Amino acid sequence: MTTPSAGRPQQAGARHHGQWALGHRDPLNPNERFKKAEDPLLIRRRVEEIYARQGFASIPPDDLRGRLRWWGLYTQRRQGIDGGRTAVLAPEELDDEYFMLRVRVDGGQLDLTQLRTIADLSTRYGRDTADITDRQNIQLHWVRIEDVPEIWRRLEAVGLSTTEACGDCPRVIVGSPVAGVSQDEVVDATPAVREIVDRFVGDPELSNLPRKFKTTVGWLPDGPYETNDLAFLGAVHPVHGPGFDVRVGGGLSTAPRLAERLGVWVPLDEVPEVWLAVVRLFREHGYRRLRNRARLKFLVADWGVERFRQVLEEEFLGRPLREGPAPALPPVPLDHIGVHHQKDGRHYVGVAPLAGRVSGTCLAALADIAELHGSQRIRLTPYQKLLVLDVADPEPLVRDLRDVGLEAEPSSWRRSTMACTGIEYCKLAIVETKGRAAQLVHELEKRLPETKAEITVNLNGCPNACARTQVADIGLKGQLVAGPGGHQVEGFQVHLGGGLALAGNGSPGFGRKLRGLKTTAEELPGYVETLTRRYLAGRADVT
Ligand code: SF4
């Protein structure tokens, strides 16, 4: 492993990138400064002993808007600030005294005790808010700093945490929601997910990365593996058998890139070792000067995968990796909605909350219903959906879930619409998203009730693309647009045809961003309706 050295001289020409591997340890931007000044993981005691006792006003700016993220806490947007002021107000003017708290659910796997704990924390401390994110986390809102130590204590008592749920560190490890139960799975990757989390989440050696680091590990391609920094996807080697193909350098936001194959095959027990090597490479060589060029994808783009693999093998693994085949990919993404057979003869049932929005009350009801029908296991999906596993007789369960708004036979619109947090709570947002998504789904269910085509619609409140603008069939990027009277109103720029379903060629691609293609938020249902009717008119095989 390359050891960063504070004493090494800066090399000419390297200043632009600021990699630790080249000897740069001088902070190159404000985020690098607060990370170097103190490891964000160390502030936990300060939260418990000072901030929780003395209140919001006692939190200094570097902790408030910086280090607290390593513990899953973001200040939420002050209510009533419109999107037009997002870019012009100072950060402190946008801050509310309440927090969003992100609970990491690695692999999306929850037992009922964990689910009930989150549900109770939501109703007790989060005004009954709970959103399932598109990375299998659960986010609560309206959390007070005074309540955070008790929330941590309760989460950790049941094996959950908010450690490194946000920040420049290894984020939640996304896994297949049907790991261990799917009939199509050859290897359950859960042991690798668990080992990575148990050994490395909260490790101070990995808590100062250039930027966030997103991983997915799963046999099935049923998550956004192509938009992760690092992805392990099931592949069968002709000699060595089942293992994992490795991709690096995916990411959306500005300058979107799909992860590229390294061309290697890794057995299950080597996944954590290879994961660690890639993270260390990123820590050492990743760019630290400009925040918007700091994700791993920029290094991969500059180096190319051949050089990336060579440095990985020579400097960080100390051995070559085996050549490997490409994984088999399905023609359309797998979202697991509906009733499905498990490999043990029981069933799993996938239900679709509206754009990931649930509540503590809803999650508590889900736990009771699951238990009543013999299940002890729940899974979250990276499409903001929920699965109940291990059900012997699914039909009564489906009926009971419907009664609490969790639909196993949703309209194609409810099934295929996602939304990021948006202006309700997010300080970067320009437009509202969750409410718009609900309104859009209800309108389209009325206007196009028979539609069977799964047209994915992803609503995003700003260019950051947290709900994956560029890989939806209809990707919506929030911005202000000209309204009827020439006034600026909430609206969206439209990216078309990014998902697998419309591409139809089995390979993912980015939606085309068409400059003139914009809609006001008000006109969005009509816009999507027109687009869909035109699309369906060109395809006789679906309605
Ligand atoms: Fe916030 Fe923008 Fe991400 Fe939406 S896409 S959650 S508005 S940063």
Boltz pocket constraint, residues with backbone or C-beta under 6 A from the ligand:
constraints:
  - pocket:
      binder: B
      contacts: [[A, 420], [A, 421], [A, 422], [A, 423], [A, 426], [A, 427], [A, 428], [A, 429], [A, 430], [A, 431], [A, 460], [A, 461], [A, 462], [A, 463], [A, 464], [A, 465], [A, 466], [A, 467]]
      max_distance: 6.0
